[in-house]
Amino acid sequence: MLKSFVAATAAALTLAGPAAAQETETLRVGMSGGYFPFTFVQQDELQGFEVDVMTAVGEEADLDIAFETMSFSGLIGALEAGRIDTIANQITITPEREAAFVFTQPYVIDGAQVVTREGNDEIEGVEDLRGKTVAVNLGSNFEQLLRDLPYADEIDIRTYESNIEQDTALGRVDAFVMDRVSSAQVIEESPLPLELAGAPFSEIRNALPFRDTEEGRAMRDRVDAALTALREDGTLGEISQKWFDSDITRRAAE
């Protein structure tokens, strides 16, 4: 069952004469609510980097943003079925997804990162995952990145619905793989002693997918224009600094 969190409500317009009030269009945004610090629920409040970005997009594009939370593995299916209009949950642009959807510009530039328990001398990077059990988010691009490795058949990949589950699974697996930014936050918040294993091993570009229809492309263009404006006026960078103390919305060299 979907839970709806409405981030912005349409203001009623009181107009003189017979003109009818024009309602603000609603953008239904799917997210898991279980990928700290991008989207998570604390004290029954949906919050995180993605929530702030989409709220800013709504204000810039004059859209009501209705957040729909569900399991991460169900988000793509919900988008395909038209139950939501886009996904804000660190969706990586891949050739397979580009064949199915149209994307906005990337609003997060990040990398895939291996995380282990402190003192695990056997894993010092992705090249050491041979013969190891590794956790990833179910349906995430990190699973595909591991399966694309030339030694993928030597890795026992386990899938979990959230990065919180991955964290607690470290008693049963050797490592987990997630985005570099989230891994640093999880290490800080986890009750387990964790550490990064090596450097990020693949650049990932996260963007907002829309259905490849006339209506979907039109909404994609509207949201993309809002992202451009938010990037140029510094809002995206400010939101990133709030959550990560760094600007993950552009490459380090930019």
N, C-alpha and C positions, 0 to 999 in steps of 0.2 A: 504494500500500500504506500502510495507516494505521500510524502509530507510536504506541504507548501509553505514557503516562507516568503512573504511579499515584502520586498525591500523598498518599494516606492509605490504610492497610491496616486491615482489620478485626481487632480484638483478640479472641483466643479467650477465651471465657468458661468458666471452670471452675466448675461448679455442683455442689453436693452433691445426691445423689439422682438420679432418672431424668430430670430436666428437661434438654432438649437446649439446646445453646448457640444463641443467636439471632444470625444473621449480620447485619452492617450492610449496608444497601442501598447499591448503587453508582449514582452519577450520572455518566454518560458526557458529558464536556464537550469539544466541538469547538473548535479554534482553529488559526490558521495557523502560529504560531511564527515569523512573519516581519513583525510589525508593532511594531517597537521604539517606545517602551518598554513597550507593553501586553502583548505576547507575543512572545518571541524565544528563540532557542537560543544559548547561549554555553558553550563547552567541554563540549558534549554535554548541557548542563543546560537544561531548559525553565524560563524565568523571566519575570518582568514583573509589572506591576500586576494584570492579569487572573488570573494564576496565584495571586498572594497573596490576591486577593479570593475566588476560588473555594475555595482551601484553607481560608480562614476560614469560608466558608459551610458547608463540609463539617464542620468542627469544631462549629459552632453547631447545625446541623441533624442531626447524627449520621449523616452520609453519607460513604461512601468516594468520593473524587473521582478518576476515571480520565480523564486528558487524552488526547484523540485529535487528532493534528496532521495536517493535509492542506492543500491549496491553498485559499486564501480563497474562490475562485470555486466550490469544491465543497461548502462548508459547509452552505448552505441545502438542497441536494439530499440531503446525508447526514442532515440533520434530518428532512426530509420522508419519507425512506426508513426511518427508525427506526434507523439505524446509530449515531446519537448521540442524546442526550436534550435537549441545549441547546447554545448557541454563546456563548462568552465571547470576543468579538473585536471590541468596539466596534460592536455591531449597533444601528443607528439605528432607532428606531420610526418607521415610515411607514404611511400608510393601506393600502398594498398588503400590507405584512407583517402588519399587524393583522388583515386579512381572512383570512390564512392561519394565523396562530399566536396564542397567548396569551402576553402579556409580563408579566414582573415589573415592579415600580416601576423608574424610571430610577435607575441608580447612577453615571452620569456625565452632567454637563451641560456641553456644549462648543459649539464653533462651527466652521464650515468656513472654511479659511484658504488664501489663495493664497501660494505660495512661488516666488521667482525667484532667479536669480543676482544677486549684488551688482552694483549699478551699472546694472541694467536700468531705465532711465528711462521706457521705453514702457509698463510695467505697474505701476500704483500701486494696483491693486485689481481686484475682479472685473469692474468695468465696462470695463476695458481689455483683456479677453480676446478681444474681437472680432478676427478675423483671425489669431489666435494658435493654436499647437499646445500642448495642455495634457494632462498625464499625470494619471491617477487609478488607484486600485486597481480591478482587474477585479471587477465584481459589487458594488461599494460604493455607498453612498448618494450619494457625492460625484459620481459619474457622473450620477446622476439629477438632482441639484441643478443641474448645469451644463445638462443637457438641458431643464430646466424654465425656464431663462432665456429672456426674449423674443428674444434674439439668438443662441440656441443653434446655429442653422444656420450661423453665422459662426465657430464654434469647432471646430477640428480636435481631437477628443478621442481620446487614445491610452490604452489600458488596460495595466496591469502587475500582476503577481501580488503584489507587496509594496511597501512604502514604500522599501525599500532599492533596488529596481529603479527606482522613480520618481526617486530621488535621482541615481543614476548616469545616468539617461536625460536629465538636464538639458543634456547636450551635444547632444541631438537635438530637444528640445522647448523651448518658451519659458518654461513654468511647470508646477508641479504643484499639485494641490489635495488637502488632507488635513485632519484635525482640527487645531484650533489648538494643543492641548497637544503632540501628537506633532511638529508642525512645529517648535516651539521646540527639542525634543530632537534632531530630525534636523539642524537647523542647527548645533547645538553639536557633534554627532558627525561630521558630514560632512566629507570631505576637500575638498569644493568650497566656495567662498565664497558662502553663501546668505543671503537676507534675506526677511523677511515683506513682502508687498506689500499694504498697506492693512490694514483691520480685518477680523475675522471677518464673513462676510456672511450667515450663517444659523445659528440655534440648532439644535443637534442633541441629542437625548436618547437615550442608549444604555441598553439593558436586555437581559435574558435571554429569548429566545423558547423556547416549548415547543409541542409539537404540541397542537392543539385537540381532545383526547380526554379522557375521564374521568381516565385515568391521568396524562396530561400536565398537566391543570389541577390535579390533586391535588399533583403534584410542584412545579408553579409556585407554588402556595400555600405549600408547605413552604419553598421557597427564598426566597420573598418575605418570609416571617416572619423568616427568618434575616437577610436584608438589613436589615429594620427594626431588629432587635436590634443588629446591627453598626453601624448608623447611630447609634442612640441611645447606645450605650456608647463611641462615638468610634473604633471600630476602622476603619471605612471611611475616616474622615478621616486616621488615622495612616498607613494604607497609601498613601493619596494623597500625603501629605507626604513619605513615603519616596521615592517615584518622581518627584514633580513639584515638591516644595517649595511646594505650594499644595493647597487642597482643591477638587478638581474634581468631587466627589461631590454638590455642591449648588450652587445659583445663588449668585453673589457677594453678592446682597442678603439671602440667608437667614442 
